[in-house]
Amino acid sequence: MVTSLPARPPRAALALTTLLLVLAGLLGTALITPPARAASLVQVGSFGANPGNLAMYAYRPDGLPGGRPLVVLLHGCTQNASGYFADSGWRKYADQWGFALVLPQTSSANNSSSCFNWFQTGDTTRGQGEAASIRAMVAYAVADYGTDPSRVYVSGLSAGGAMSAVMLATYPDVFAAGSIAAGLAYRCASSLTEASGCQYGPTSRTPQQWGDLVRNAYPGYTGPYPRVAVWQGQSDYTVVPANGAQSRDQWTNVRGVSQTPSSTRSLTGGTTLKVYGDDDVRLYEISGMGHGLPVDPGGAADQCGATAAYFLDTICSAYHDARFFGLDGGAQPSPSPTPTATPSITPSITPSPSPSPSPRATPSATPTGTCVRASNYAHTTAGRAYQSGGYTYAKGSNDAMGLWNTFTTHALRQTGPDYWVLADGQC
């Protein structure tokens, strides 16, 4: 008896069956493979001595190696660590430039409004209270995360800004630089009654007296004091603008530089930047801004954060502070941060083509140290600057030079190959 063989399925059917088996295998693999876990803000249960009764939260980007910088962020009254982390914009630059964040958090157990106690001497003295707790968090990060102890910075808003000044004054051996947003000078107040007076009106002290308050915070200290950036809304009625000037007076005196700015320029969001000394101190004054931290939601290189209560849409302070701290990978950041249209990661790449396709001269052919004064148009055609969106920026440093035309003039000095900085008043 002859047994007939079953009919062979068509070639197309075999191909379809094979494809379905492969897809089923891939789907099964996807179902049993756990998803990758992205870095997130986590609470650190025990970080050492905690006389200030604070909580510690930390963020480390995925794959962050040892030896990287650390920024301590201090929230304002009624705020908390998670909200500040979400809205301030700092996470973007921690991920982009590779540094860790530590966010101390106070509570209503310490202060009825969950403010840091920037006005209580028991919390603003080296080795005591909240200041000592924040110092312990830094020590924990250095020991457990491998943080570079020479690259630790602090920034804060309102009561957190005032507490930032506390940390800079009491631990100048720990913090390389810091920023104070809508905050107050160190030891402007030493009681709750004095605190209200400081917030709502000017205090009669000379720069020398303000500076002495910092020097007395760590008697016998002979090392360098931190560089400081101050942010102040000019329509702030909670911490009035006089406080920005007082912080400027305090830290310029401590750094030994004049209270007269060495340069002044306009930035986005109605912001005026005044630089003191050799970028020792910066004062950002934001026209029309009330009480809060400057943010600038958006996807550009120098945009960050989210608007919320006390996070005000003007300018991305985190971007400018990160560059001031030197966290963007550059050596010494330019005193003139980059406007919105300019990329920050690769400043040597021109965002838009220069109007002259064949520049007459290149910065690399010019001897280093050369200082040239010319119109913005002439600078761009000579290759010392470029234009983007109708505005002019110095090549290399990205210093903002204003409108691109033949009427606006600036001096530029070459400090390296293809690197020019604003030098108004120098040539």
VENWO-V769967 format. One record per residue. N is the residue number from 1. RES is the residue in three letters. SS is DSSP state (A for helix, B for strand, O for the rest). PSI is psi in whole degrees, 0 to 359 (NA if undefined). Layout:
N|RES|SS|PSI  N|RES|SS|PSI
This chain:
1|MET|O|136  2|VAL|O|125  3|THR|O|123  4|SER|O|140  5|LEU|O|147  6|PRO|O|151  7|ALA|O|138  8|ARG|O|131  9|PRO|O|151  10|PRO|O|153  11|ARG|A|323  12|ALA|A|322  13|ALA|A|320  14|LEU|A|318  15|ALA|A|319  16|LEU|A|318  17|THR|A|317  18|THR|A|317  19|LEU|A|317  20|LEU|A|322  21|LEU|A|319  22|VAL|A|315  23|LEU|A|321  24|ALA|A|321  25|GLY|A|317  26|LEU|A|319  27|LEU|A|318  28|GLY|A|320  29|THR|A|318  30|ALA|A|325  31|LEU|A|330  32|ILE|A|351  33|THR|O|122  34|PRO|O|144  35|PRO|O|151  36|ALA|O|142  37|ARG|O|120  38|ALA|O|153  39|ALA|O|147  40|SER|O|167  41|LEU|O|127  42|VAL|B|150  43|GLN|B|137  44|VAL|B|116  45|GLY|O|318  46|SER|O|122  47|PHE|O|5  48|GLY|O|200  49|ALA|O|136  50|ASN|O|63  51|PRO|O|342  52|GLY|O|0  53|ASN|O|50  54|LEU|O|158  55|ALA|B|147  56|MET|B|129  57|TYR|B|147  58|ALA|B|152  59|TYR|B|126  60|ARG|O|120  61|PRO|O|151  62|ASP|O|132  63|GLY|O|14  64|LEU|O|121  65|PRO|O|172  66|GLY|O|167  67|GLY|O|13  68|ARG|O|162  69|PRO|O|171  70|LEU|B|136  71|VAL|B|127  72|VAL|B|127  73|LEU|B|129  74|LEU|B|117  75|HIS|O|168  76|GLY|O|182  77|CYS|O|146  78|THR|O|1  79|GLN|O|177  80|ASN|O|176  81|ALA|A|315  82|SER|A|320  83|GLY|A|319  84|TYR|A|320  85|PHE|A|319  86|ALA|A|324  87|ASP|A|340  88|SER|O|337  89|GLY|O|355  90|TRP|A|331  91|ARG|A|321  92|LYS|A|315  93|TYR|A|334  94|ALA|A|317  95|ASP|A|318  96|GLN|A|319  97|TRP|A|356  98|GLY|O|71  99|PHE|O|161  100|ALA|B|157  101|LEU|B|139  102|VAL|B|129  103|LEU|B|96  104|PRO|B|149  105|GLN|B|129  106|THR|O|184  107|SER|O|176  108|SER|O|345  109|ALA|O|331  110|ASN|O|322  111|ASN|O|134  112|SER|O|334  113|SER|O|13  114|SER|O|40  115|CYS|O|149  116|PHE|O|143  117|ASN|O|67  118|TRP|O|349  119|PHE|O|0  120|GLN|O|122  121|THR|O|331  122|GLY|O|347  123|ASP|O|355  124|THR|O|17  125|THR|O|139  126|ARG|O|129  127|GLY|O|6  128|GLN|O|153  129|GLY|A|220  130|GLU|A|323  131|ALA|A|318  132|ALA|A|324  133|SER|A|317  134|ILE|A|320  135|ARG|A|321  136|ALA|A|326  137|MET|A|321  138|VAL|A|316  139|ALA|A|322  140|TYR|A|315  141|ALA|A|320  142|VAL|A|317  143|ALA|A|318  144|ASP|A|330  145|TYR|A|348  146|GLY|O|24  147|THR|O|140  148|ASP|O|112  149|PRO|O|345  150|SER|O|357  151|ARG|O|62  152|VAL|B|133  153|TYR|B|163  154|VAL|B|144  155|SER|B|146  156|GLY|B|165  157|LEU|B|135  158|SER|O|240  159|ALA|A|326  160|GLY|A|327  161|GLY|A|318  162|ALA|A|323  163|MET|A|331  164|SER|A|317  165|ALA|A|323  166|VAL|A|313  167|MET|A|321  168|LEU|A|324  169|ALA|A|318  170|THR|A|337  171|TYR|O|60  172|PRO|O|344  173|ASP|O|354  174|VAL|O|319  175|PHE|O|128  176|ALA|O|331  177|ALA|B|169  178|GLY|B|173  179|SER|B|149  180|ILE|B|111  181|ALA|B|122  182|ALA|O|39  183|GLY|O|199  184|LEU|O|160  185|ALA|O|153  186|TYR|O|131  187|ARG|O|29  188|CYS|O|325  189|ALA|O|149  190|SER|O|21  191|SER|O|165  192|LEU|A|322  193|THR|A|315  194|GLU|A|330  195|ALA|A|317  196|SER|A|319  197|GLY|A|321  198|CYS|A|317  199|GLN|A|319  200|TYR|A|1  201|GLY|O|165  202|PRO|O|155  203|THR|O|135  204|SER|O|90  205|ARG|O|148  206|THR|O|162  207|PRO|A|323  208|GLN|A|318  209|GLN|A|320  210|TRP|A|316  211|GLY|A|323  212|ASP|A|327  213|LEU|A|322  214|VAL|A|313  215|ARG|A|328  216|ASN|A|350  217|ALA|A|336  218|TYR|A|77  219|PRO|O|137  220|GLY|O|353  221|TYR|O|131  222|THR|O|4  223|GLY|O|182  224|PRO|O|149  225|TYR|O|155  226|PRO|O|153  227|ARG|B|149  228|VAL|B|136  229|ALA|B|136  230|VAL|B|132  231|TRP|B|129  232|GLN|B|121  233|GLY|B|135  234|GLN|O|356  235|SER|O|31  236|ASP|O|117  237|TYR|O|4  238|THR|O|315  239|VAL|O|98  240|VAL|O|156  241|PRO|O|337  242|ALA|A|333  243|ASN|A|325  244|GLY|A|317  245|ALA|A|323  246|GLN|A|321  247|SER|A|320  248|ARG|A|313  249|ASP|A|319  250|GLN|A|311  251|TRP|A|334  252|THR|A|321  253|ASN|A|317  254|VAL|A|321  255|ARG|A|353  256|GLY|O|33  257|VAL|O|165  258|SER|O|153  259|GLN|O|0  260|THR|O|127  261|PRO|O|143  262|SER|O|340  263|SER|B|153  264|THR|B|135  265|ARG|B|164  266|SER|B|140  267|LEU|B|181  268|THR|O|164  269|GLY|O|24  270|GLY|O|26  271|THR|B|133  272|THR|B|126  273|LEU|B|124  274|LYS|B|126  275|VAL|B|137  276|TYR|B|137  277|GLY|O|212  278|ASP|O|63  279|ASP|O|33  280|ASP|O|317  281|VAL|B|141  282|ARG|B|142  283|LEU|B|114  284|TYR|B|117  285|GLU|B|120  286|ILE|B|112  287|SER|O|131  288|GLY|O|359  289|MET|O|138  290|GLY|O|214  291|HIS|O|116  292|GLY|O|182  293|LEU|B|130  294|PRO|B|126  295|VAL|B|168  296|ASP|B|82  297|PRO|O|139  298|GLY|O|174  299|GLY|O|359  300|ALA|O|165  301|ALA|O|324  302|ASP|O|27  303|GLN|O|146  304|CYS|B|168  305|GLY|O|181  306|ALA|O|142  307|THR|O|138  308|ALA|B|183  309|ALA|O|123  310|TYR|O|15  311|PHE|B|104  312|LEU|B|133  313|ASP|B|97  314|THR|O|295  315|ILE|O|148  316|CYS|O|96  317|SER|A|327  318|ALA|A|320  319|TYR|A|311  320|HIS|A|322  321|ASP|A|318  322|ALA|A|321  323|ARG|A|322  324|PHE|A|323  325|PHE|O|348  326|GLY|O|24  327|LEU|O|353  328|ASP|O|7  329|GLY|O|350  330|GLY|O|169  331|ALA|O|277  332|GLN|O|112  333|PRO|O|150  334|SER|O|143  335|PRO|O|346  336|SER|O|98  337|PRO|O|163  338|THR|O|131  339|PRO|O|173  340|THR|O|319  341|ALA|O|352  342|THR|O|126  343|PRO|O|148  344|SER|O|336  345|ILE|O|322  346|THR|O|72  347|PRO|O|342  348|SER|O|350  349|ILE|O|122  350|THR|O|124  351|PRO|O|327  352|SER|O|151  353|PRO|O|145  354|SER|O|149  355|PRO|O|341  356|SER|O|115  357|PRO|O|343  358|SER|O|88  359|PRO|O|148  360|ARG|O|336  361|ALA|O|157  362|THR|O|146  363|PRO|A|327  364|SER|A|338  365|ALA|A|353  366|THR|O|136  367|PRO|O|137  368|THR|O|137  369|GLY|O|347  370|THR|O|137  371|CYS|B|126  372|VAL|B|130  373|ARG|B|127  374|ALA|B|175  375|SER|B|160  376|ASN|A|322  377|TYR|A|315  378|ALA|A|322  379|HIS|A|319  380|THR|A|318  381|THR|A|336  382|ALA|O|356  383|GLY|O|6  384|ARG|O|345  385|ALA|B|174  386|TYR|B|164  387|GLN|B|146  388|SER|B|122  389|GLY|O|27  390|GLY|O|3  391|TYR|B|158  392|THR|B|141  393|TYR|B|140  394|ALA|B|137  395|LYS|O|134  396|GLY|B|296  397|SER|O|338  398|ASN|O|22  399|ASP|O|131  400|ALA|B|131  401|MET|B|2  402|GLY|B|200  403|LEU|B|146  404|TRP|O|102  405|ASN|O|184  406|THR|O|1  407|PHE|O|323  408|THR|O|125  409|THR|B|146  410|HIS|B|159  411|ALA|B|135  412|LEU|B|139  413|ARG|B|135  414|GLN|B|126  415|THR|B|358  416|GLY|B|175  417|PRO|O|124  418|ASP|O|31  419|TYR|B|115  420|TRP|B|144  421|VAL|B|154  422|LEU|B|137  423|ALA|O|37  424|ASP|O|134  425|GLY|O|358  426|GLN|O|343  427|CYS|O|NA
